Amino acid sequence: MRSSSSPARTRLAALVAGAATVGALLSGAAAHAADSPLRDLGAAKGKIVGTAVTGSKLTGTYGDVAAAQFSSLTPGNAMKWGSVEPSQGVFDWTEADQIVAFAQAHGQQVRGHTLVWHNQNPNWLTGGSWTPDRLSTLLRNHIDTEVGRYKGRIAAWDVVNEAFNEDGTYRPTLWYQGLGADYIANALTWARAADPAAKLYINDYNVEGVNAKSTALYDLVRSLKARGVPIDGVGLQAHLVLGQVPSTLQQNIQRFADLGVDVAITELDVRMTLPPDSAKLARQKADYQAVTAACVAVTRCVNLTVWGFTDSDSWVESTFPGEGAATPYDANYAPKPAYHGIAEALGGATTPPPTGACTAAYAVGSQWNTGFTGNVTISCSGAALSSWKATWTYGAGQRITQAWNADCTQSGATVTCVNAPYNGSVPDGGSVSFGFNASWSGSNPAPTVTLG
Ligand code: 9MR
């Protein structure tokens, strides 16, 4: 599509002001990964570095980054009960098998996630009415079947997930209400029997710092150990908010380690209010670095796993409207400052903070049932451009049909827009915008724009 002028140009300022925007830094620090992959840096510190993954995405760049950078994979959804047994007695192991095979092919561990939870259970299970004996048998069979299927191939299982309320009382799940608190001990015992080599974890969120919930978890682990129940580790999910890494994180990791169990950071992400900017991305880097450093400081903190490595594969934006950009790579697989935060805490080379930058902000303007108008504004501060190229990847099948004030092409999901002959120059302190029409269906998430 050639650039053309359009009356829509006059609406650009309004569109920019009114829509969610996502920006990306153009700077040396953001554009290149550290020399050593995270998995190698982690290995030198005795840490496994992992990511949650979606099986269907494990090809192309997503697969390349997952394989190159990480030494452990956690299926984000594929091993949950609702995924593997959607109808009673009807199993679907396709995605779980695919992830395990990918991990084996790339010398990676797998964290199994998760056997006993109150979410993402099949309707036949949650809608049924079960006697305690029957419910107990269902749970045991589930654990036997799933753990048995992957026996010898799973390094660690999140056996029980999210058992506690914020105040440290037990969450009133179908398991707790049907079976009492010993569903936890029984699940661990059955998992051990099904795969004696797998490390068995209890996993939860909001237990990163010392608080009522983490203390309840601590007391449970202590009592399980005292009773001889098999428990090898505690998973701290670490779904964090920008600037809110608990000050007691390392102390908390250490107190669990002192009970004689391993600790894993199992689902790390750090969400921010959109759009990202250089200050937020710098803060996020510091947060990732602080969490990684706390794990590095405690020998028994054995695994640091991020909950999706790219902003195009994160649960955050759909769960917290207006928040996102929570992972170490942007949606175009460029490592963000957060990536360097992890790398530096693992002993990788330090990257100088960017001095000046040009950023690109993507905005959806008006949107109707099949189409939308969008625009991108490129702004420079402490830097300038004499020409520009903006690229992004659409995650939901959107297609550009027309562009103005830029020459845009789309190949597959990848859009590339270069400046028109008259607007390549973006001075320090100035900005340039271009607009486009595009089609969409289903959903229309904003991509992250990369400048190059
Ligand atoms: O990442 C998962 C997302 O795709 C699912 O829609 C969601 C449903 O509950 O679960 C997400 O993963 C969760 C994990 O299994 C347990 N801890 C919280 C995670 C984020 O919700």
Boltz pocket constraint, residues with backbone or C-beta under 6 A from the ligand:
constraints:
  - pocket:
      binder: B
      contacts: [[A, 76], [A, 77], [A, 119], [A, 120], [A, 161], [A, 205], [A, 237], [A, 267], [A, 315]]
      max_distance: 6.0
